[in-house]
Amino acid sequence: MAKLLIVYHSLTGGSRQMAEAAAAAAREETETVLKTAANAKPEDLLGADGYIFCAPENLAALSG
C-alpha cells in the first residue's frame, strides 16, 4: 500500500485543521502519516510515496 506523508505548520490552528481533515480522508484509502514541519525528518520524506504540505501564506510565501 502507498504511504502518504502530510506535513503542516500552523500558528493559529487553521492549517492544522486542514491537514487533519486531509489525513482523515486519506486514511480511508492509504497509509497516512501526519507530522508537524518541526517533527518531520528526512527519513519520513524518503519513506513516503506521496506528500501534502500545508502551511499558511505570509506575504506571498509559505510560512514554516
PDB file of N, CA, C and O in Angstrom:
ATOM      1  N   MET A   1       0.846  -1.177   0.000  1.00  0.00           N
ATOM      2  CA  MET A   1       0.000   0.000   0.000  1.00  0.00           C
ATOM      3  C   MET A   1       0.897   1.248   0.000  1.00  0.00           C
ATOM      4  O   MET A   1       1.929   1.282   0.670  1.00  0.00           O
ATOM      5  N   ALA A   2       0.496   2.249  -0.745  1.00  0.00           N
ATOM      6  CA  ALA A   2       1.246   3.504  -0.809  1.00  0.00           C
ATOM      7  C   ALA A   2       1.176   4.232   0.527  1.00  0.00           C
ATOM      8  O   ALA A   2       0.214   4.082   1.279  1.00  0.00           O
ATOM      9  N   LYS A   3       2.195   5.012   0.808  1.00  0.00           N
ATOM     10  CA  LYS A   3       2.271   5.768   2.055  1.00  0.00           C
ATOM     11  C   LYS A   3       2.260   7.265   1.743  1.00  0.00           C
ATOM     12  O   LYS A   3       3.064   7.742   0.942  1.00  0.00           O
ATOM     13  N   LEU A   4       1.354   7.994   2.373  1.00  0.00           N
ATOM     14  CA  LEU A   4       1.214   9.433   2.199  1.00  0.00           C
ATOM     15  C   LEU A   4       1.713  10.137   3.452  1.00  0.00           C
ATOM     16  O   LEU A   4       1.340   9.773   4.567  1.00  0.00           O
ATOM     17  N   LEU A   5       2.552  11.140   3.267  1.00  0.00           N
ATOM     18  CA  LEU A   5       3.049  11.961   4.369  1.00  0.00           C
ATOM     19  C   LEU A   5       2.421  13.342   4.255  1.00  0.00           C
ATOM     20  O   LEU A   5       2.510  13.983   3.207  1.00  0.00           O
ATOM     21  N   ILE A   6       1.791  13.799   5.322  1.00  0.00           N
ATOM     22  CA  ILE A   6       1.224  15.149   5.374  1.00  0.00           C
ATOM     23  C   ILE A   6       2.016  15.934   6.407  1.00  0.00           C
ATOM     24  O   ILE A   6       2.058  15.574   7.583  1.00  0.00           O
ATOM     25  N   VAL A   7       2.644  17.012   5.950  1.00  0.00           N
ATOM     26  CA  VAL A   7       3.466  17.866   6.803  1.00  0.00           C
ATOM     27  C   VAL A   7       2.797  19.234   6.870  1.00  0.00           C
ATOM     28  O   VAL A   7       2.432  19.809   5.845  1.00  0.00           O
ATOM     29  N   TYR A   8       2.640  19.753   8.100  1.00  0.00           N
ATOM     30  CA  TYR A   8       1.965  21.050   8.235  1.00  0.00           C
ATOM     31  C   TYR A   8       2.679  21.955   9.228  1.00  0.00           C
ATOM     32  O   TYR A   8       3.430  21.504  10.093  1.00  0.00           O
ATOM     33  N   HIS A   9       2.417  23.246   9.072  1.00  0.00           N
ATOM     34  CA  HIS A   9       2.862  24.272  10.020  1.00  0.00           C
ATOM     35  C   HIS A   9       1.652  25.152  10.290  1.00  0.00           C
ATOM     36  O   HIS A   9       0.966  25.565   9.355  1.00  0.00           O
ATOM     37  N   SER A  10       1.385  25.441  11.553  1.00  0.00           N
ATOM     38  CA  SER A  10       0.205  26.224  11.893  1.00  0.00           C
ATOM     39  C   SER A  10       0.435  26.999  13.181  1.00  0.00           C
ATOM     40  O   SER A  10       0.805  26.424  14.205  1.00  0.00           O
ATOM     41  N   LEU A  11       0.216  28.294  13.122  1.00  0.00           N
ATOM     42  CA  LEU A  11       0.308  29.113  14.335  1.00  0.00           C
ATOM     43  C   LEU A  11      -1.054  29.287  14.997  1.00  0.00           C
ATOM     44  O   LEU A  11      -1.156  29.272  16.224  1.00  0.00           O
ATOM     45  N   THR A  12      -2.096  29.450  14.193  1.00  0.00           N
ATOM     46  CA  THR A  12      -3.424  29.721  14.746  1.00  0.00           C
ATOM     47  C   THR A  12      -4.321  28.494  14.789  1.00  0.00           C
ATOM     48  O   THR A  12      -5.380  28.526  15.415  1.00  0.00           O
ATOM     49  N   GLY A  13      -3.913  27.415  14.134  1.00  0.00           N
ATOM     50  CA  GLY A  13      -4.699  26.186  14.141  1.00  0.00           C
ATOM     51  C   GLY A  13      -5.464  25.935  12.851  1.00  0.00           C
ATOM     52  O   GLY A  13      -5.942  24.821  12.638  1.00  0.00           O
ATOM     53  N   GLY A  14      -5.593  26.924  11.991  1.00  0.00           N
ATOM     54  CA  GLY A  14      -6.336  26.744  10.743  1.00  0.00           C
ATOM     55  C   GLY A  14      -5.688  25.738   9.811  1.00  0.00           C
ATOM     56  O   GLY A  14      -6.366  24.861   9.276  1.00  0.00           O
ATOM     57  N   SER A  15      -4.395  25.853   9.613  1.00  0.00           N
ATOM     58  CA  SER A  15      -3.692  24.904   8.741  1.00  0.00           C
ATOM     59  C   SER A  15      -3.661  23.510   9.364  1.00  0.00           C
ATOM     60  O   SER A  15      -3.718  22.511   8.647  1.00  0.00           O
ATOM     61  N   ARG A  16      -3.573  23.436  10.673  1.00  0.00           N
ATOM     62  CA  ARG A  16      -3.620  22.137  11.361  1.00  0.00           C
ATOM     63  C   ARG A  16      -4.954  21.448  11.085  1.00  0.00           C
ATOM     64  O   ARG A  16      -4.985  20.253  10.791  1.00  0.00           O
ATOM     65  N   GLN A  17      -6.050  22.192  11.178  1.00  0.00           N
ATOM     66  CA  GLN A  17      -7.366  21.616  10.924  1.00  0.00           C
ATOM     67  C   GLN A  17      -7.483  21.115   9.486  1.00  0.00           C
ATOM     68  O   GLN A  17      -8.053  20.052   9.239  1.00  0.00           O
ATOM     69  N   MET A  18      -6.945  21.879   8.545  1.00  0.00           N
ATOM     70  CA  MET A  18      -6.995  21.469   7.149  1.00  0.00           C
ATOM     71  C   MET A  18      -6.159  20.201   6.930  1.00  0.00           C
ATOM     72  O   MET A  18      -6.584  19.295   6.214  1.00  0.00           O
ATOM     73  N   ALA A  19      -4.973  20.137   7.546  1.00  0.00           N
ATOM     74  CA  ALA A  19      -4.124  18.955   7.418  1.00  0.00           C
ATOM     75  C   ALA A  19      -4.783  17.737   8.061  1.00  0.00           C
ATOM     76  O   ALA A  19      -4.710  16.637   7.513  1.00  0.00           O
ATOM     77  N   GLU A  20      -5.418  17.917   9.202  1.00  0.00           N
ATOM     78  CA  GLU A  20      -6.109  16.810   9.870  1.00  0.00           C
ATOM     79  C   GLU A  20      -7.284  16.306   9.036  1.00  0.00           C
ATOM     80  O   GLU A  20      -7.533  15.102   8.984  1.00  0.00           O
ATOM     81  N   ALA A  21      -8.007  17.214   8.384  1.00  0.00           N
ATOM     82  CA  ALA A  21      -9.123  16.811   7.521  1.00  0.00           C
ATOM     83  C   ALA A  21      -8.610  16.016   6.325  1.00  0.00           C
ATOM     84  O   ALA A  21      -9.210  15.011   5.943  1.00  0.00           O
ATOM     85  N   ALA A  22      -7.507  16.459   5.735  1.00  0.00           N
ATOM     86  CA  ALA A  22      -6.913  15.730   4.615  1.00  0.00           C
ATOM     87  C   ALA A  22      -6.450  14.343   5.067  1.00  0.00           C
ATOM     88  O   ALA A  22      -6.631  13.361   4.347  1.00  0.00           O
ATOM     89  N   ALA A  23      -5.856  14.263   6.253  1.00  0.00           N
ATOM     90  CA  ALA A  23      -5.384  12.983   6.782  1.00  0.00           C
ATOM     91  C   ALA A  23      -6.550  12.031   7.041  1.00  0.00           C
ATOM     92  O   ALA A  23      -6.460  10.841   6.740  1.00  0.00           O
ATOM     93  N   ALA A  24      -7.632  12.548   7.593  1.00  0.00           N
ATOM     94  CA  ALA A  24      -8.794  11.699   7.863  1.00  0.00           C
ATOM     95  C   ALA A  24      -9.356  11.113   6.580  1.00  0.00           C
ATOM     96  O   ALA A  24      -9.719   9.937   6.544  1.00  0.00           O
ATOM     97  N   ALA A  25      -9.431  11.910   5.534  1.00  0.00           N
ATOM     98  CA  ALA A  25      -9.933  11.419   4.249  1.00  0.00           C
ATOM     99  C   ALA A  25      -8.949  10.437   3.614  1.00  0.00           C
ATOM    100  O   ALA A  25      -9.360   9.413   3.067  1.00  0.00           O
ATOM    101  N   ALA A  26      -7.670  10.738   3.684  1.00  0.00           N
ATOM    102  CA  ALA A  26      -6.655   9.880   3.060  1.00  0.00           C
ATOM    103  C   ALA A  26      -6.550   8.527   3.749  1.00  0.00           C
ATOM    104  O   ALA A  26      -6.258   7.524   3.097  1.00  0.00           O
ATOM    105  N   ARG A  27      -6.782   8.485   5.053  1.00  0.00           N
ATOM    106  CA  ARG A  27      -6.667   7.220   5.791  1.00  0.00           C
ATOM    107  C   ARG A  27      -7.665   6.177   5.311  1.00  0.00           C
ATOM    108  O   ARG A  27      -7.469   4.980   5.523  1.00  0.00           O
ATOM    109  N   GLU A  28      -8.740   6.630   4.663  1.00  0.00           N
ATOM    110  CA  GLU A  28      -9.714   5.689   4.124  1.00  0.00           C
ATOM    111  C   GLU A  28      -9.162   4.952   2.904  1.00  0.00           C
ATOM    112  O   GLU A  28      -9.670   3.893   2.535  1.00  0.00           O
ATOM    113  N   GLU A  29      -8.119   5.511   2.274  1.00  0.00           N
ATOM    114  CA  GLU A  29      -7.585   4.950   1.037  1.00  0.00           C
ATOM    115  C   GLU A  29      -6.154   4.434   1.124  1.00  0.00           C
ATOM    116  O   GLU A  29      -5.775   3.533   0.376  1.00  0.00           O
ATOM    117  N   THR A  30      -5.348   5.003   2.037  1.00  0.00           N
ATOM    118  CA  THR A  30      -3.928   4.665   2.054  1.00  0.00           C
ATOM    119  C   THR A  30      -3.342   4.857   3.446  1.00  0.00           C
ATOM    120  O   THR A  30      -3.956   5.500   4.298  1.00  0.00           O
ATOM    121  N   GLU A  31      -2.177   4.311   3.674  1.00  0.00           N
ATOM    122  CA  GLU A  31      -1.455   4.551   4.923  1.00  0.00           C
ATOM    123  C   GLU A  31      -1.063   6.023   4.953  1.00  0.00           C
ATOM    124  O   GLU A  31      -0.471   6.529   4.000  1.00  0.00           O
ATOM    125  N   THR A  32      -1.390   6.709   6.041  1.00  0.00           N
ATOM    126  CA  THR A  32      -1.179   8.162   6.119  1.00  0.00           C
ATOM    127  C   THR A  32      -0.481   8.523   7.417  1.00  0.00           C
ATOM    128  O   THR A  32      -0.839   8.040   8.491  1.00  0.00           O
ATOM    129  N   VAL A  33       0.533   9.389   7.297  1.00  0.00           N
ATOM    130  CA  VAL A  33       1.273   9.894   8.450  1.00  0.00           C
ATOM    131  C   VAL A  33       1.122  11.408   8.464  1.00  0.00           C
ATOM    132  O   VAL A  33       1.331  12.067   7.445  1.00  0.00           O
ATOM    133  N   LEU A  34       0.759  11.958   9.619  1.00  0.00           N
ATOM    134  CA  LEU A  34       0.587  13.401   9.801  1.00  0.00           C
ATOM    135  C   LEU A  34       1.654  13.889  10.764  1.00  0.00           C
ATOM    136  O   LEU A  34       1.758  13.388  11.884  1.00  0.00           O
ATOM    137  N   LYS A  35       2.459  14.878  10.328  1.00  0.00           N
ATOM    138  CA  LYS A  35       3.538  15.405  11.174  1.00  0.00           C
ATOM    139  C   LYS A  35       3.605  16.915  11.054  1.00  0.00           C
ATOM    140  O   LYS A  35       3.271  17.489  10.018  1.00  0.00           O
ATOM    141  N   THR A  36       4.043  17.548  12.134  1.00  0.00           N
ATOM    142  CA  THR A  36       4.317  18.977  12.050  1.00  0.00           C
ATOM    143  C   THR A  36       5.626  19.169  11.291  1.00  0.00           C
ATOM    144  O   THR A  36       6.447  18.256  11.213  1.00  0.00           O
ATOM    145  N   ALA A  37       5.813  20.356  10.736  1.00  0.00           N
ATOM    146  CA  ALA A  37       7.044  20.643   9.995  1.00  0.00           C
ATOM    147  C   ALA A  37       8.262  20.479  10.901  1.00  0.00           C
ATOM    148  O   ALA A  37       9.310  20.017  10.451  1.00  0.00           O
ATOM    149  N   ALA A  38       8.132  20.849  12.161  1.00  0.00           N
ATOM    150  CA  ALA A  38       9.253  20.739  13.098  1.00  0.00           C
ATOM    151  C   ALA A  38       9.616  19.293  13.406  1.00  0.00           C
ATOM    152  O   ALA A  38      10.766  19.007  13.742  1.00  0.00           O
ATOM    153  N   ASN A  39       8.658  18.375  13.297  1.00  0.00           N
ATOM    154  CA  ASN A  39       8.903  16.974  13.639  1.00  0.00           C
ATOM    155  C   ASN A  39       9.183  16.077  12.442  1.00  0.00           C
ATOM    156  O   ASN A  39       9.576  14.925  12.623  1.00  0.00           O
ATOM    157  N   ALA A  40       8.992  16.573  11.230  1.00  0.00           N
ATOM    158  CA  ALA A  40       9.244  15.764  10.039  1.00  0.00           C
ATOM    159  C   ALA A  40      10.753  15.637   9.825  1.00  0.00           C
ATOM    160  O   ALA A  40      11.482  16.628   9.843  1.00  0.00           O
ATOM    161  N   LYS A  41      11.194  14.427   9.628  1.00  0.00           N
ATOM    162  CA  LYS A  41      12.616  14.118   9.457  1.00  0.00           C
ATOM    163  C   LYS A  41      12.877  13.659   8.019  1.00  0.00           C
ATOM    164  O   LYS A  41      11.943  13.270   7.317  1.00  0.00           O
ATOM    165  N   PRO A  42      14.131  13.700   7.578  1.00  0.00           N
ATOM    166  CA  PRO A  42      14.441  13.242   6.219  1.00  0.00           C
ATOM    167  C   PRO A  42      13.963  11.814   5.947  1.00  0.00           C
ATOM    168  O   PRO A  42      13.502  11.521   4.844  1.00  0.00           O
ATOM    169  N   GLU A  43      14.064  10.934   6.924  1.00  0.00           N
ATOM    170  CA  GLU A  43      13.625   9.557   6.714  1.00  0.00           C
ATOM    171  C   GLU A  43      12.116   9.462   6.498  1.00  0.00           C
ATOM    172  O   GLU A  43      11.644   8.547   5.822  1.00  0.00           O
ATOM    173  N   ASP A  44      11.352  10.404   7.070  1.00  0.00           N
ATOM    174  CA  ASP A  44       9.906  10.443   6.819  1.00  0.00           C
ATOM    175  C   ASP A  44       9.644  10.746   5.345  1.00  0.00           C
ATOM    176  O   ASP A  44       8.801  10.111   4.711  1.00  0.00           O
ATOM    177  N   LEU A  45      10.370  11.717   4.811  1.00  0.00           N
ATOM    178  CA  LEU A  45      10.209  12.086   3.406  1.00  0.00           C
ATOM    179  C   LEU A  45      10.659  10.968   2.476  1.00  0.00           C
ATOM    180  O   LEU A  45       9.998  10.680   1.479  1.00  0.00           O
ATOM    181  N   LEU A  46      11.775  10.343   2.801  1.00  0.00           N
ATOM    182  CA  LEU A  46      12.291   9.270   1.953  1.00  0.00           C
ATOM    183  C   LEU A  46      11.399   8.034   1.983  1.00  0.00           C
ATOM    184  O   LEU A  46      11.354   7.280   1.011  1.00  0.00           O
ATOM    185  N   GLY A  47      10.693   7.820   3.085  1.00  0.00           N
ATOM    186  CA  GLY A  47       9.847   6.640   3.223  1.00  0.00           C
ATOM    187  C   GLY A  47       8.449   6.801   2.677  1.00  0.00           C
ATOM    188  O   GLY A  47       7.677   5.841   2.685  1.00  0.00           O
ATOM    189  N   ALA A  48       8.093   7.989   2.199  1.00  0.00           N
ATOM    190  CA  ALA A  48       6.735   8.232   1.703  1.00  0.00           C
ATOM    191  C   ALA A  48       6.689   8.118   0.182  1.00  0.00           C
ATOM    192  O   ALA A  48       7.671   8.383  -0.512  1.00  0.00           O
ATOM    193  N   ASP A  49       5.525   7.719  -0.311  1.00  0.00           N
ATOM    194  CA  ASP A  49       5.296   7.653  -1.755  1.00  0.00           C
ATOM    195  C   ASP A  49       4.669   8.928  -2.293  1.00  0.00           C
ATOM    196  O   ASP A  49       4.735   9.197  -3.492  1.00  0.00           O
ATOM    197  N   GLY A  50       4.056   9.719  -1.407  1.00  0.00           N
ATOM    198  CA  GLY A  50       3.430  10.976  -1.798  1.00  0.00           C
ATOM    199  C   GLY A  50       3.414  11.927  -0.625  1.00  0.00           C
ATOM    200  O   GLY A  50       3.566  11.520   0.527  1.00  0.00           O
ATOM    201  N   TYR A  51       3.227  13.214  -0.934  1.00  0.00           N
ATOM    202  CA  TYR A  51       3.297  14.255   0.102  1.00  0.00           C
ATOM    203  C   TYR A  51       2.169  15.263  -0.056  1.00  0.00           C
ATOM    204  O   TYR A  51       1.687  15.520  -1.159  1.00  0.00           O
ATOM    205  N   ILE A  52       1.767  15.822   1.065  1.00  0.00           N
ATOM    206  CA  ILE A  52       0.945  17.030   1.095  1.00  0.00           C
ATOM    207  C   ILE A  52       1.619  17.960   2.088  1.00  0.00           C
ATOM    208  O   ILE A  52       1.898  17.570   3.222  1.00  0.00           O
ATOM    209  N   PHE A  53       1.879  19.184   1.664  1.00  0.00           N
ATOM    210  CA  PHE A  53       2.446  20.202   2.547  1.00  0.00           C
ATOM    211  C   PHE A  53       1.383  21.259   2.772  1.00  0.00           C
ATOM    212  O   PHE A  53       0.791  21.758   1.815  1.00  0.00           O
ATOM    213  N   CYS A  54       1.134  21.605   4.028  1.00  0.00           N
ATOM    214  CA  CYS A  54       0.092  22.559   4.382  1.00  0.00           C
ATOM    215  C   CYS A  54       0.669  23.610   5.320  1.00  0.00           C
ATOM    216  O   CYS A  54       1.187  23.283   6.388  1.00  0.00           O
ATOM    217  N   ALA A  55       0.576  24.866   4.918  1.00  0.00           N
ATOM    218  CA  ALA A  55       1.110  25.962   5.738  1.00  0.00           C
ATOM    219  C   ALA A  55       0.401  27.249   5.346  1.00  0.00           C
ATOM    220  O   ALA A  55      -0.058  27.377   4.211  1.00  0.00           O
ATOM    221  N   PRO A  56       0.305  28.201   6.261  1.00  0.00           N
ATOM    222  CA  PRO A  56      -0.307  29.476   5.916  1.00  0.00           C
ATOM    223  C   PRO A  56       0.604  30.292   4.987  1.00  0.00           C
ATOM    224  O   PRO A  56       1.818  30.092   4.938  1.00  0.00           O
ATOM    225  N   GLU A  57      -0.011  31.193   4.275  1.00  0.00           N
ATOM    226  CA  GLU A  57       0.704  32.094   3.375  1.00  0.00           C
ATOM    227  C   GLU A  57       0.937  33.408   4.105  1.00  0.00           C
ATOM    228  O   GLU A  57       0.017  33.966   4.703  1.00  0.00           O
ATOM    229  N   ASN A  58       2.164  33.897   4.055  1.00  0.00           N
ATOM    230  CA  ASN A  58       2.516  35.189   4.659  1.00  0.00           C
ATOM    231  C   ASN A  58       3.278  36.011   3.635  1.00  0.00           C
ATOM    232  O   ASN A  58       4.397  35.654   3.267  1.00  0.00           O
ATOM    233  N   LEU A  59       2.694  37.104   3.170  1.00  0.00           N
ATOM    234  CA  LEU A  59       3.339  37.972   2.197  1.00  0.00           C
ATOM    235  C   LEU A  59       3.801  37.194   0.963  1.00  0.00           C
ATOM    236  O   LEU A  59       4.937  37.352   0.514  1.00  0.00           O
ATOM    237  N   ALA A  60       2.929  36.366   0.426  1.00  0.00           N
ATOM    238  CA  ALA A  60       3.149  35.589  -0.800  1.00  0.00           C
ATOM    239  C   ALA A  60       4.210  34.501  -0.650  1.00  0.00           C
ATOM    240  O   ALA A  60       4.771  34.054  -1.651  1.00  0.00           O
ATOM    241  N   ALA A  61       4.494  34.071   0.561  1.00  0.00           N
ATOM    242  CA  ALA A  61       5.440  32.977   0.804  1.00  0.00           C
ATOM    243  C   ALA A  61       4.861  32.046   1.873  1.00  0.00           C
ATOM    244  O   ALA A  61       4.112  32.480   2.748  1.00  0.00           O
ATOM    245  N   LEU A  62       5.216  30.768   1.788  1.00  0.00           N
ATOM    246  CA  LEU A  62       4.756  29.813   2.799  1.00  0.00           C
ATOM    247  C   LEU A  62       5.523  30.011   4.094  1.00  0.00           C
ATOM    248  O   LEU A  62       6.737  30.213   4.083  1.00  0.00           O
ATOM    249  N   SER A  63       4.813  29.951   5.201  1.00  0.00           N
ATOM    250  CA  SER A  63       5.492  30.024   6.496  1.00  0.00           C
ATOM    251  C   SER A  63       6.019  28.644   6.851  1.00  0.00           C
ATOM    252  O   SER A  63       5.706  27.657   6.185  1.00  0.00           O
ATOM    253  N   GLY A  64       6.818  28.585   7.901  1.00  0.00           N
ATOM    254  CA  GLY A  64       7.296  27.303   8.389  1.00  0.00           C
ATOM    255  C   GLY A  64       8.492  26.826   7.631  1.00  0.00           C
ATOM    256  O   GLY A  64       9.019  25.752   7.923  1.00  0.00           O
TER     257      GLY A  64
END
